[in-house]
Amino acid sequence: MSAKTKPWVLGLTGPSGSGKSTVCTLLRDSKYKGNSLRFIDADIVSRQVVEPGSPCLKKLACVFGKEILLLDGGLDRRKLGNMVFGDPKQVEMLNQTIFPYILEEIQRQINMYALEPGVNGIILDAPTLFESSADKMCSITASVLAPREIRIERICKRDGISKEAAIKRIDSQQSDRFYQTHSNFLLVNGNRKDKLEGEIQKMAFWLGLIPAQDFRFSRKRRRIRQNG
């Protein structure tokens, strides 16, 4: 029996409101062999590592004070967020505290999925892929970008915050240029879903998720549709 081929790991990132979850949803489709993929959501991992009583939460309380704790011992995310957003030094302190725990759990999940039969690839959805050095776990990286106004609208709708708060969040993150210079693939998630799907198909073809014949047919069909 031949040894199991180690699955590739795709690091998927991008600024807030760019629509990374939309890309993950599209990649789960059967035409991309979605059943052979496994997904790791770094946002979920970040919540798991700060559960009540966890070593990470205890360290956060030491660094930022016990006022970040709720009465039930959980993390008051809003209070912690208000303390760090807009203050680069506080953000850096938060990252240095929590990133090691997140990376450890991500690596554990990668190792677990790598042992599963039939798994060809692992998608790591991580907003701070490069900042946390999680990209070093990946075989390839892709960034999802979107126009600024569309991102503001998405953030306000998703999180129920004001436009000013959404702008503050966006301005505290990396620029589009940063993602362009650090990523192997760029996926633009604006108002044209067909354009996004075309870019995903190119990446999927490169990753071996669709055969060349299907890729060429999809491109031809898309050109016909665009030309009316």
Secondary structure, 3 states (H helix, E strand, C coil): CCCCCCCEEEEEECCCCCCHHHHHHHHCCHHHCHHHEEEEEHHHHHHHCCCCCCHHHHHHHHHHCHHHECCCCCECHHHHHHHHCCCHHHHHHHHHHHHHHHHHHHHHHHHHHHCCCCCCEEEEECCCCCCCCHHHHCCEEEEEECCHHHHHHHHHHHHCCCHHHHHHHHHCCCCHHHHHHHCCEEEECCCCHHHHHHHHHHHHHHCCCCCHHHHHHHHHHHHHHHCC
